[in-house]
Amino acid sequence: MTVKKINMADTRLTEAEITAAVEVLRSGLLRQGPQVAAFEKAFAEFTGAKFAVASSSGTSALHLAYLTFLKPGDEVLVPAFTFFATASAVILAGGKPVFCDVDPETYTLDVADAARKITPRTRALGPVHLFGNAAAVKQVRDLAAKHNLKIVWDAAQAHGTRYGGGDIGGLGDFVCYSFYPTKNLFVGEGGMTLTDSAAAAELMKLYRSHGQGQKYKHTLVGYNYRMTDVEGAIGLAQMTRLPEMLAARRKNGAALTAALSRIDGLALQRVEENSDHSFHQYCFTVDPQRFGMDRDALRDRLQQAGVMSGVHYPLGLHEQPVFQDLYGEISLPVTEDLRSRIMAIPVHHGLSEEDVAAVIAAIKGAQG
Ligand SMILES: Cc1ncc(COP(=O)(O)O)c(C=O)c1O
C-alpha cells in the first residue's frame, strides 16, 4: 500500500496568481512598478499600517528597518530562538545583536531577560512573532517606552497574526514580513516593512534603490533591494485569498490542539494572551519520559506514516558558530531545552480534514 505523503507546506499558486504573473511577463515591464505599489497599498490596508515598503526578502525588510536608525555598535535585544536573519540584519546595519532567552511556553522573547540585558548602548528591541504566535506585545512596548527604544517586530512568520483586536502589522514602529514560498503569504522571494513613520518609509525607499531619489542622483549609499512587478502581481493577487488561507490554518491548528492537548508528554505552544495565532508553524515539545520516545524517534515514526515534520530550530542563535566566534559563548537554558525537544507538524492551508486526521492518528499511533 502506498502511504500518502503529507508535506510541511503547500507552495502552489492559483490560476489567478499565475495569470497575474504572466500578464506582467507579457507586458515586459518586469522591474518594480505599479504592481509592487498596489501590493504595498493592499497589504498596508489589510494590516492597518500607515506605510509599506516592499523589498527583495524578509532579510532586506529587516535590514531596511534597522538602516533608518541604527548607529555603529548599537545593541539590539533579540531572542536566540528564531531564524538567523532576525540577528544578521542587525549586524548588516552596523549593530550588535544581544541574545536573550525566550518564554518556555510561548517561545517568544523573554522580556524580563531582555530587561536584564539593557546597557547604555541598547537602542532597540527585535522581538519575533514566532511561528505566527504574537510576542508579548504589551510587555515589549512597556520596556521600549521605559528605555526609549525602537521596536523592530520580526513578523516574517506572522501574516494575519492579531493582537488586542488588531493586526500585528499595525503595531509600529517597524513590522517586517517575508514572502518566501513556505510563508502564510508567498510570492517567491520578497519582503515588506510596515511603519507608522512617513520619514522612515521615505528613507527605506531610498535605501532600497541605491539612495536614488531621482534617476542617477544618489543621496546615500544604499542597496538594490527592489521587488519585481512579477512578485508584486503574485502578492497582490494572493491577497484576495489570504483570509481564506488564514482561516484554513486556524481551523487546522484548532483541530490539532483539540487532539494533541490530551496526549501526555506533548506540550503545545501557548498562545499569547489577547492574541490570535496565525499558525505559520504548529510546534510542540516532546517529553521523552512521559511520551515514551524522544522527538527524533517520533519524527521517524511520523515519516514512516507519510507525515513530514520539521525542527525549527535545531540550534539557538547563541550556539551558531559565527555568533560564538563574534560574541563568545553564553548559556540560554530555555532556548537550549526547546531546540532539543521541539518539532513542527503540517498545519498549512492546503491540508484536507482527512490530512489533519491522518497527522493526529500518526502521532497517536506512534505511541502504541
Ligand atoms: C523569523 C524570520 N525572520 C526573518 C526571515 C528572513 O526572511 P527571508 O528568508 O525572506 O529573507 C525569516 C525567513 O525564514 C524568518 O523565519
PDBQT file of the ligand as one rigid body, heavy atoms in Angstrom, charges set to zero:
ROOT
HETATM    1  C1  LIG A 401      11.741  34.757  11.765  1.00  0.00    +0.000 C 
HETATM    2  C2  LIG A 401      12.311  35.045  10.413  1.00  0.00    +0.000 A 
HETATM    3  N1  LIG A 401      12.958  36.219  10.221  1.00  0.00    +0.000 NA
HETATM    4  C3  LIG A 401      13.469  36.554   9.011  1.00  0.00    +0.000 A 
HETATM    5  C4  LIG A 401      13.367  35.715   7.939  1.00  0.00    +0.000 A 
HETATM    6  C5  LIG A 401      14.034  36.103   6.644  1.00  0.00    +0.000 C 
HETATM    7  O1  LIG A 401      13.167  36.118   5.559  1.00  0.00    +0.000 OA
HETATM    8  P1  LIG A 401      13.730  35.822   4.070  1.00  0.00    +0.000 P 
HETATM    9  O2  LIG A 401      14.056  34.370   4.010  1.00  0.00    +0.000 OA
HETATM   10  O3  LIG A 401      12.579  36.194   3.186  1.00  0.00    +0.000 OA
HETATM   11  O4  LIG A 401      14.906  36.680   3.855  1.00  0.00    +0.000 OA
HETATM   12  C6  LIG A 401      12.697  34.503   8.079  1.00  0.00    +0.000 A 
HETATM   13  C7  LIG A 401      12.569  33.577   6.926  1.00  0.00    +0.000 C 
HETATM   14  O5  LIG A 401      12.611  32.391   7.039  1.00  0.00    +0.000 OA
HETATM   15  C8  LIG A 401      12.157  34.149   9.344  1.00  0.00    +0.000 A 
HETATM   16  O6  LIG A 401      11.520  32.994   9.531  1.00  0.00    +0.000 OA
ENDROOT
TORSDOF 0
